[in-house]
Amino acid sequence: MENANKQQALQAQANSPMGLVKEEALNAVMSKITSLQKQQEITIPKNYSPQNAINSAWLLLQGVQDKNYKPALEVCSKNSIVQSLYDMVLQGLSPAKKQCYFIVRGTELCLDRSYFGSQVAVKRLKGVKDVNGNIVYENDVFEYTIDPSSGTKKILKHEQKIENINIAKIKAAYVYIVLEDGNNHLEIMTIDQIKAAWNQGPMKGNSGAHKNFTDQMALKTVINRACKKYVNTSDDSDVFAEAFNRDYSGLYDSKDIIEDTDEVVKEEIKENANKKEIDIQEEANVIDVDPTPADKEKEQPQQTKLQGPGF
């Protein structure tokens, strides 16, 4: 009897308007993915389940709202919902692991990556072993060289003492994309370059996250820039590159970084610190995005209210 009631409840959910939208979105995404797999345009990792990722995303989307507190699944176009889920699967991202989240802009649902997501997505590419980076502080011993024949950079030495670590004394940050063939991709940015990048975004580098977690925000900026450069110069699938780049399109002034609210960034920092406790109040998150010229002629851009999706 209990099983019969459960089946009836599941059937009722599937027949609800929301259930039909989910089924339609799932079928549309999987149809695209299957077609690309047959054409050998993409390869889905063995440990990644598109269906599970979509189900996880759908649960998350139940709590996403626009600035008028209307559910994203009601105000966003079906095409944008399918596109955001499609981009998520193409990059092999998991919203449950804080690798991506969703924002509403007008009537469009858009996918955005955390820098965890950027690292994961790039590691899906052929020949990439790892993505990691470090902060350079005042009094660190830091030396690198540039190969004049290729223009590639290589770090010769980075020595750091614990007493050097001070977010007010950051000199630079660097990220290595470690490749199997040993020809690693290195991205280095000085703190002035990092701050100039922040200044292009809506927060202008003045958020609480930038001030209190300057090291994490600096590293985030360099990771996103390094990953984007590598993806756009790799020989891998064009459809992957399009999905990777689409995360930024039309959302922010800067093409190299992602700017977010303090609460979202704090969630990422907590995750990156292996869940080390930080004094952060759990509140609903609101993400602001800059308007495009077309938007300025209409209403103010929408905001997305996220119920703790992380970053």
C-alpha positions in Angstrom: 0.0 0.0 0.0 2.8 2.3 0.9 4.6 1.6 -2.4 1.4 2.3 -4.3 1.0 5.7 -2.6 4.6 6.6 -3.3 4.1 5.7 -6.9 1.0 7.8 -7.1 2.8 10.7 -5.5 5.7 10.4 -8.0 3.2 10.2 -10.9 1.4 13.3 -9.7 4.7 15.2 -9.4 5.7 14.1 -12.9 2.3 15.3 -14.3 2.5 18.7 -12.6 3.5 21.7 -14.7 6.9 21.9 -13.0 7.4 18.1 -13.5 6.7 18.4 -17.2 9.1 21.3 -17.6 11.8 19.2 -15.9 11.2 16.2 -18.1 11.2 18.4 -21.2 14.5 20.1 -20.1 16.1 16.8 -19.2 15.1 15.2 -22.6 16.3 18.3 -24.5 19.7 18.3 -22.8 20.3 14.6 -23.1 19.3 14.6 -26.7 22.0 17.3 -27.4 24.6 15.5 -25.4 23.9 12.1 -27.0 24.1 13.7 -30.4 27.5 15.2 -29.6 28.8 11.9 -28.2 27.8 10.1 -31.4 29.7 12.7 -33.4 32.7 12.3 -31.0 32.5 16.0 -30.3 32.6 15.5 -26.5 33.5 12.8 -24.0 31.6 12.5 -20.7 33.8 11.4 -17.8 33.0 8.0 -16.5 32.5 9.3 -13.0 30.0 12.0 -14.2 26.3 11.4 -14.5 24.5 14.1 -16.6 21.1 12.9 -15.2 22.3 13.2 -11.6 23.8 16.6 -12.3 20.5 17.8 -13.8 18.5 16.5 -10.9 20.8 18.2 -8.5 20.5 21.4 -10.4 16.7 21.2 -10.5 16.6 20.9 -6.8 18.8 24.0 -6.5 16.6 25.9 -9.0 13.6 25.5 -6.7 15.1 28.1 -4.5 16.4 30.5 -7.1 14.3 33.7 -7.4 14.4 37.0 -9.3 14.5 40.4 -7.7 10.7 40.3 -7.3 11.0 36.9 -5.5 9.4 35.1 -8.3 10.7 31.5 -9.0 13.3 31.3 -11.7 11.5 28.3 -13.2 8.4 30.4 -13.7 10.0 33.6 -15.1 12.9 32.2 -17.1 12.4 31.1 -20.7 12.5 27.3 -21.4 15.3 27.8 -23.9 17.5 29.5 -21.3 16.8 26.8 -18.8 17.8 24.1 -21.2 20.9 26.1 -22.3 22.2 26.6 -18.8 21.7 22.9 -18.0 23.4 22.0 -21.3 26.4 24.1 -20.5 26.6 22.6 -17.1 26.7 19.1 -18.5 29.1 20.0 -21.3 31.7 21.2 -18.7 31.1 18.3 -16.4 30.0 20.5 -13.5 28.2 19.6 -10.3 26.1 22.2 -8.5 26.1 20.0 -5.4 29.8 20.4 -5.2 29.7 24.2 -5.5 31.2 24.1 -9.0 28.4 26.2 -10.5 25.3 28.0 -9.7 22.5 29.8 -11.5 21.5 33.4 -11.8 18.4 35.1 -13.3 18.9 38.1 -15.6 15.6 39.4 -16.9 13.8 36.3 -18.2 17.0 34.4 -18.9 18.5 31.7 -16.6 22.3 31.8 -16.8 25.0 29.4 -15.5 28.0 30.7 -13.7 31.0 28.8 -12.5 32.8 29.0 -9.2 36.6 28.9 -9.5 36.3 25.3 -8.3 34.2 24.9 -11.4 36.8 26.5 -13.6 39.4 24.1 -12.3 37.2 21.1 -12.7 36.2 22.1 -16.2 39.8 22.6 -17.4 40.9 19.3 -15.8 38.3 17.6 -18.1 40.5 18.7 -21.1 42.8 16.2 -22.7 46.3 16.4 -21.2 45.5 18.5 -18.1 46.6 16.9 -14.8 45.9 19.7 -12.3 45.2 23.4 -11.7 46.8 25.1 -8.7 48.1 28.4 -7.6 49.7 30.5 -4.9 50.0 34.0 -3.5 53.3 35.9 -3.5 53.7 38.2 -0.4 56.2 40.9 0.4 59.6 39.4 1.5 58.9 36.1 -0.4 61.8 35.0 -2.6 60.1 34.7 -6.0 61.9 34.3 -9.3 60.7 33.4 -12.7 62.1 33.3 -16.2 60.7 33.9 -19.7 61.8 31.8 -22.6 62.6 34.4 -25.3 61.9 31.9 -28.1 58.4 31.0 -27.0 57.4 33.7 -24.5 56.4 31.1 -22.0 57.1 31.7 -18.3 58.5 29.3 -15.7 58.9 29.8 -12.0 62.5 29.2 -10.8 62.0 29.7 -7.1 59.3 30.6 -4.6 60.3 30.6 -1.0 57.8 31.8 1.7 58.0 32.1 5.4 54.8 31.9 7.5 55.4 35.4 8.9 55.2 36.8 5.4 51.5 35.8 5.0 49.5 39.0 5.3 46.6 40.0 3.0 47.7 43.6 3.2 51.1 42.7 1.7 50.2 40.7 -1.4 52.5 41.3 -4.3 51.2 38.9 -6.9 49.4 35.6 -7.5 50.2 32.8 -10.0 48.4 29.7 -11.3 49.9 26.7 -13.0 47.8 24.5 -15.3 49.8 21.3 -15.0 50.0 19.3 -18.2 50.9 15.7 -18.8 53.6 16.6 -21.4 55.3 18.9 -18.9 54.7 22.1 -21.0 52.7 23.7 -18.1 50.7 26.9 -18.6 51.6 29.6 -16.2 49.7 32.8 -15.5 51.1 35.5 -13.2 49.4 38.7 -12.2 50.7 41.5 -10.0 48.4 42.9 -7.3 48.0 46.1 -9.4 46.8 44.0 -12.3 44.5 42.1 -10.1 43.0 45.2 -8.6 42.6 46.7 -12.1 40.6 43.6 -13.1 38.5 43.9 -10.0 37.8 47.6 -10.9 36.2 46.4 -14.1 33.5 44.5 -12.2 30.4 45.7 -10.5 31.8 45.4 -7.0 34.9 47.4 -7.9 36.9 45.3 -5.5 35.2 47.0 -2.5 33.1 44.1 -1.2 33.7 42.6 2.2 35.0 39.5 0.5 37.7 41.5 -1.3 38.7 43.3 1.9 38.6 40.4 4.3 39.7 37.5 2.0 41.9 39.4 -0.4 44.2 36.4 -0.9 41.3 34.1 -2.0 39.8 36.7 -4.3 43.2 37.4 -5.9 43.7 33.7 -6.5 40.2 33.4 -7.9 40.9 36.1 -10.4 44.1 34.5 -11.7 42.6 31.1 -11.8 39.7 32.3 -13.9 42.0 34.2 -16.3 44.4 31.2 -16.6 41.6 28.8 -17.3 39.9 30.9 -19.9 43.2 31.6 -21.7 44.0 27.9 -21.8 40.6 26.8 -23.0 40.6 29.3 -25.8 44.0 28.1 -27.0 43.5 24.4 -26.6 42.8 21.9 -29.4 39.8 20.5 -27.6 36.1 20.6 -28.7 34.8 23.9 -29.9 31.4 23.2 -28.2 33.2 22.9 -24.9 35.0 26.2 -25.4 31.7 27.9 -26.3 30.1 26.6 -23.1 33.1 27.6 -21.0 33.1 31.1 -22.4 29.3 31.5 -22.3 29.4 31.6 -18.5 30.7 35.2 -18.8 28.9 36.5 -21.8 26.7 39.5 -21.1 26.9 39.2 -17.3 29.8 41.3 -16.2 32.0 44.1 -17.5 35.2 42.1 -17.2 35.8 39.0 -19.3 38.5 37.8 -17.0 36.8 37.6 -13.7 33.5 36.9 -11.9 32.3 39.3 -9.3 29.9 38.0 -6.7 28.2 39.0 -3.4 30.0 38.6 -0.1 27.9 35.7 1.0 28.5 33.6 -2.2 32.2 34.2 -2.0 32.3 33.2 1.7 30.6 29.9 0.8 33.4 29.2 -1.7 36.1 30.2 0.8 34.5 27.9 3.4 34.5 25.0 0.9 38.1 25.7 -0.1 39.2 25.7 3.5 38.0 22.1 3.9 35.0 23.4 5.9 37.1 25.2 8.5 34.6 27.2 10.5 34.4 30.9 9.7 32.1 33.3 11.5 29.6 33.8 8.7 25.9 34.3 9.1 23.7 32.1 6.9 21.5 34.5 4.9 19.8 34.4 1.6 22.2 35.5 -1.2 21.4 38.2 -3.8 23.6 38.5 -6.8 23.7 41.8 -8.7 24.7 42.0 -12.3 25.6 45.0 -14.5 23.0 46.1 -17.1 23.9 46.0 -20.8 23.1 49.0 -22.9 19.9 47.3 -24.1 18.8 46.7 -20.5 19.3 50.4 -19.6 16.5 51.2 -22.0 14.2 48.8 -20.1 13.9 48.0 -16.5 16.8 47.6 -14.1 18.5 44.3 -14.4 17.2 41.4 -12.4 18.8 39.9 -9.3 18.8 36.3 -8.3 18.1 35.3 -4.8 19.9 32.0 -4.1 19.0 29.9 -1.1 22.6 28.9 -0.1 23.9 27.3 -3.3 27.4 28.1 -2.4 29.8 29.5 -5.1 
